Amino acid sequence: MSGTDTPVRLEAVEADGQPEVTPGLQSLYRGFEEELLIPLWTEIGDLMPAHPRSRAVPHLWRWDRLRELAGRAGELVPVGRGGERRAIALANPALGGRPFATPTLWAAIQYLMPGEDAPEHRHTQHAFRFVVEGEGVWTVVDGDPVPMRRGDFLPQAGWNWHAHHNATAEPMAWIDGLDIPFQYVTEAQFFEFGRDRISDAERTTPDRSRSERLWGHPGLRPVSAGTTAPGSPLLAYRWEHTDRALADQLALEAEGFGATVEPGHAAVRFTDPATGADVLPTIRAEMHRIARGAQTAPVRETGSSVHQVFDGSGTVTVGEKTWTVTRGDLFVVPSWQPFSARSEAGATDSDSGSLDLFRFSDAPVFEALHLHRTHTEGAAR
């Protein structure tokens, strides 16, 4: 390859730790360029930094604005083959205009108009839906209609057929979370179209899905179930159970028992009832409740996360950014950026009187690769 064609460009510089700049060194660097070679001594600061330097930046999206734009899209943009979903992705401002919230996570608001169907498809990307308001849509996973209501968390592991239908006279919005950027960068993704329309039998509106009737009983595994596929076989985690678990943790704390992760901070993790592992192979999902007036300690973690305010209000700090947040707002915490939150919620803006935060992250990937690290400010290293 000639020197004009190579994308490699090396510059000899006078600096500590660098070799003396001589004609011989310049000639050596031209040889490296022609053979597409890059010496470590010119790159080590970028390749091996002292701590993670995320390409993403902290950013906040306001729910009222997202909801408004999604509603306008509902009037103008049809759902069907080509677009597949009326999903509007969060684009981190530091990721070059790609539809990625973080380098590994996709987050989007999806909007379905009254009577609409979102056609069936499947993909290797692992996904979930989380409902911050409304009800009336059923997601149909491998023929099983699953109702979606406020506060419900609905995971769906990769390569399962799925469609959606709105059985009501009102539009509905929710957030989607997927590992699209992770599978994109690892070049591992597959996608396949399904039927254009689901059957009448799948357009039914049961109060509980078949998956809930089989798997949705605390601490009980059906003996009939053998080895399960990766990802949770339970397709809906209902808000009433999440709410009760968080309320009980704070009540136990008030009674003097150690039930919370820190004072005034209750948290639960959604897990696979068949294995006890994370609900999806590449995504961790949690709900956090911060009592009014409580302040969480700043925490850094490798990997990134996206948070949505489910209820209440408060102040969140990510790195050097601080925002006041209310119901529905979404924000990103990049890798190794400190995150903390203070609850300012009360009876007027929160059913629980607390700040409730839904959080999803790429932690299972980092743990599987033994790259997960966390540090809480004030804790011993």
PAROSE-961486 format. One line per 2 residues: number of its first residue (from 1); their letters; for each residue x, y, z of C-alpha. Coordinates in pm, whole numbers. Each point is the difference from the previous one (the first is absolute). Layout:
BEGIN
NUM	A	X,Y,Z ~ ...
//
This chain:
BEGIN
1	MS	0,0,0 ~ 140,341,-92
3	GT	46,272,257 ~ -282,205,-153
5	DT	-252,-287,29 ~ 56,-107,359
7	PV	-242,121,272 ~ 280,-30,257
9	RL	171,330,81 ~ 283,14,253
11	EA	173,313,125 ~ 335,-1,174
13	VE	-17,239,297 ~ 242,129,259
15	AD	-154,-115,328 ~ 79,-189,317
17	GQ	-3,-373,-61 ~ 27,42,-377
19	PE	308,-87,-210 ~ 230,274,-128
21	VT	-126,150,-324 ~ 256,-86,-271
23	PG	-12,-62,-375 ~ 26,-369,78
25	LQ	-309,14,224 ~ -191,193,-265
27	SL	91,-269,-256 ~ -106,-274,242
29	YR	-340,166,47 ~ -54,23,-377
31	GF	69,-372,-20 ~ -253,-66,276
33	EE	-259,207,-190 ~ 50,-191,-325
35	EL	-44,-336,175 ~ -297,117,212
37	LI	187,-30,329 ~ -39,219,309
39	PL	256,-17,282 ~ -132,-17,355
41	WT	226,279,125 ~ -193,257,-207
43	EI	-344,-122,115 ~ 20,-132,357
45	GD	-166,306,155 ~ -313,-55,-209
47	LM	4,-379,-6 ~ 69,-50,371
49	PA	-133,300,196 ~ 7,6,379
51	HP	-381,-35,11 ~ -285,-37,-253
53	RS	-55,292,-233 ~ -348,-48,-139
55	RA	-83,128,-345 ~ -347,78,135
57	VP	-83,305,211 ~ -264,57,268
59	HL	-322,123,-159 ~ -364,55,97
61	WR	-315,-37,-212 ~ -325,155,129
63	WD	-301,-233,-11 ~ -255,270,-79
65	RL	196,93,-313 ~ 53,-362,-103
67	RE	-370,-72,49 ~ -99,304,-206
69	LA	226,-94,-292 ~ -110,-364,13
71	GR	-362,113,-17 ~ 74,210,-309
73	AG	176,-300,-156 ~ -312,-206,73
75	EL	-201,235,-222 ~ 255,8,-283
77	VP	193,-327,-8 ~ -175,-335,-69
79	VG	100,-324,168 ~ 77,-283,-238
81	RG	265,-165,-210 ~ 290,232,-67
83	GE	-8,187,329 ~ -121,-304,198
85	RR	-46,200,321 ~ -82,360,83
87	AI	300,7,231 ~ 204,317,52
89	AL	347,-67,137 ~ 203,209,242
91	AN	321,116,-169 ~ 284,80,237
93	PA	149,330,-123 ~ 357,-137,13
95	LG	-61,-313,-212 ~ 12,156,-345
97	GR	-372,17,-70 ~ -53,-375,40
99	PF	-331,-106,163 ~ 183,-126,310
101	AT	-59,120,356 ~ 338,-146,103
103	PT	266,-201,-185 ~ -185,-322,96
105	LW	-364,95,69 ~ -296,112,-211
107	AA	-294,184,156 ~ -305,128,-186
109	IQ	-353,121,50 ~ -247,-213,-194
111	YL	-349,124,-85 ~ -301,-198,-122
113	MP	-322,161,-116 ~ -349,-136,81
115	GE	-76,-326,-180 ~ 349,-25,-150
117	DA	211,-313,-35 ~ 379,5,-5
119	PE	91,-290,-233 ~ 176,-314,113
121	HR	377,-41,-18 ~ 289,-142,197
123	HT	363,90,57 ~ 298,-118,197
125	QH	6,322,200 ~ -135,-45,352
127	AF	-279,245,82 ~ -249,120,257
129	RF	-289,240,34 ~ -61,223,303
131	VV	-325,191,46 ~ 10,336,175
133	EG	-361,92,-82 ~ -313,-141,-159
135	EG	-128,-345,-91 ~ -191,-173,-279
137	VW	278,-152,-210 ~ 72,-371,-5
139	TV	339,-124,-114 ~ -29,-345,-157
141	VD	312,-214,55 ~ 6,-335,-181
143	GD	-381,9,-8 ~ -45,95,367
145	PV	-189,332,47 ~ 149,195,294
147	PM	-179,309,136 ~ 208,315,55
149	RR	-90,239,283 ~ 162,283,194
151	GD	302,-120,196 ~ 24,-336,-176
153	FL	337,-130,-117 ~ -24,-236,-298
155	PQ	321,-178,-105 ~ 35,-188,-325
157	AG	314,-196,-78 ~ 143,-3,-350
159	WN	-136,-205,-290 ~ -359,-18,126
161	WH	-278,98,-240 ~ -184,306,126
163	AH	-264,250,-109 ~ -215,263,175
165	HN	-363,101,-23 ~ -193,289,153
167	AT	-344,-119,103 ~ -126,335,128
169	AE	-118,334,-134 ~ 302,184,143
171	PM	363,14,-115 ~ 268,-144,227
173	AW	371,69,46 ~ 270,-196,178
175	ID	377,-33,-7 ~ 194,-276,-175
177	GL	343,-110,112 ~ 226,-221,-213
179	DI	365,-97,-36 ~ 8,112,-366
181	PF	326,200,27 ~ 179,-291,170
183	QY	-106,-249,-265 ~ 73,256,-272
185	VT	360,56,108 ~ 58,-375,49
187	EA	-155,-72,-343 ~ -224,-269,147
189	QF	-352,116,-92 ~ -271,-182,-199
191	FE	-353,116,-92 ~ -296,-174,-162
193	FG	-345,120,-109 ~ -304,-190,120
195	RD	-366,24,-94 ~ -151,331,-101
197	RI	-299,-62,228 ~ -48,-211,309
199	SD	-295,-240,26 ~ -332,77,165
201	AE	90,-242,279 ~ 314,204,72
203	RT	-200,323,1 ~ -179,-104,318
205	TP	47,209,315 ~ 56,-231,298
207	DR	65,153,340 ~ 296,-237,48
209	SR	222,-153,-264 ~ 73,-371,-17
211	SE	357,71,113 ~ -130,166,319
213	RL	-236,-285,74 ~ 289,-246,-22
215	WG	294,198,139 ~ -143,293,195
217	HP	-17,-154,347 ~ 266,119,250
219	GL	256,-266,85 ~ -179,-270,-197
221	RP	139,-169,-312 ~ -231,-220,-209
223	VS	124,-359,16 ~ -116,-49,-359
225	AG	256,254,-123 ~ 328,-147,-114
227	TT	304,195,-116 ~ -102,350,-103
229	AP	147,216,-276 ~ 219,299,95
231	GS	-210,283,139 ~ -295,-4,235
233	PL	-302,-220,-90 ~ -215,243,202
235	LA	-113,267,-246 ~ -140,256,246
237	YR	110,125,341 ~ -297,185,143
239	WE	23,334,173 ~ -210,-111,296
241	HT	270,-251,99 ~ 289,242,-61
243	DR	-175,274,198 ~ -69,-230,294
245	AL	360,-125,12 ~ 138,356,7
247	AD	-251,116,261 ~ 81,-299,222
249	QL	374,73,-15 ~ -51,358,121
251	AL	-247,-117,266 ~ 251,-257,129
253	EA	269,269,9 ~ -230,220,209
255	EG	-44,-293,241 ~ 375,-26,43
257	FG	76,-289,-233 ~ 265,3,-274
259	AT	-212,-22,-315 ~ 119,292,-216
261	VE	320,59,-199 ~ 61,323,195
263	PG	-216,221,223 ~ -324,92,-177
265	HA	95,-190,-315 ~ -191,-319,-88
267	AV	79,-197,-316 ~ -104,-319,-178
269	RF	144,-181,-301 ~ -212,-182,-256
271	TD	123,-359,-30 ~ -65,-315,-199
273	PA	-224,-228,215 ~ 156,-308,-161
275	TG	360,86,86 ~ 12,299,236
277	AD	228,177,-251 ~ -65,332,-166
279	VL	-325,13,-190 ~ 183,33,-334
281	PT	348,-124,-95 ~ 134,346,-85
283	IR	-227,236,196 ~ -50,54,372
285	AE	-322,169,110 ~ -78,143,342
287	MH	-246,227,180 ~ 125,241,266
289	RI	-209,191,254 ~ 156,295,182
291	AR	-197,133,296 ~ -77,371,13
293	GA	306,193,120 ~ 239,-294,-44
295	QT	323,43,-198 ~ 181,-295,-158
297	AP	378,-26,18 ~ 180,63,-330
299	VR	75,-330,-175 ~ 227,-73,-297
301	ET	-35,-316,-210 ~ 163,-137,-311
303	GS	-258,-25,-274 ~ -287,237,-64
305	SV	-362,37,105 ~ -322,178,-90
307	HQ	-246,118,264 ~ -363,105,-23
309	VF	-185,182,275 ~ -307,-214,62
311	DG	-148,220,270 ~ 80,298,215
313	SG	259,273,-40 ~ 352,73,111
315	TV	348,102,-97 ~ 246,-231,-175
317	TV	370,55,-58 ~ 197,-184,-270
319	GE	364,100,-22 ~ 0,379,-14
321	KT	-367,27,-108 ~ -285,59,247
323	WT	-367,1,-98 ~ -336,31,169
325	VT	-214,-289,-126 ~ -367,-95,2
327	RG	-216,-290,-115 ~ 107,-156,-330
329	DL	331,184,-44 ~ 286,-218,-130
331	FV	372,46,51 ~ 325,-181,-76
333	VP	282,-96,236 ~ 317,-76,-202
335	SW	271,-241,116 ~ 182,104,318
337	QP	-190,328,35 ~ -115,53,361
339	FS	-378,-9,47 ~ -207,113,298
341	AR	-361,101,58 ~ -195,196,257
343	SE	-375,-47,43 ~ -222,304,21
345	AG	-318,-199,-63 ~ -318,43,198
347	AT	-366,-93,2 ~ -77,246,-280
349	DS	230,-158,-261 ~ 51,-359,112
351	DS	-236,-283,92 ~ 262,-136,241
353	GS	119,340,127 ~ 348,-93,-125
355	LD	219,35,-308 ~ -32,-323,-201
357	LF	268,-64,-264 ~ -4,-279,-256
359	RF	354,-90,-108 ~ 146,-229,-264
361	SD	365,-67,-70 ~ 248,-220,-185
363	AP	139,-148,326 ~ -54,-369,-100
365	VF	240,45,-293 ~ 271,150,218
367	EA	-48,-261,272 ~ 20,-286,-252
369	LH	330,142,-127 ~ 127,66,356
371	LH	23,371,-79 ~ -262,127,244
373	RT	124,243,265 ~ -189,231,232
375	HT	100,260,256 ~ -216,187,249
377	EG	134,336,118 ~ 111,-22,361
379	AA	43,-379,-12 ~ 342,-163,42
381	R	169,-89,-331
//
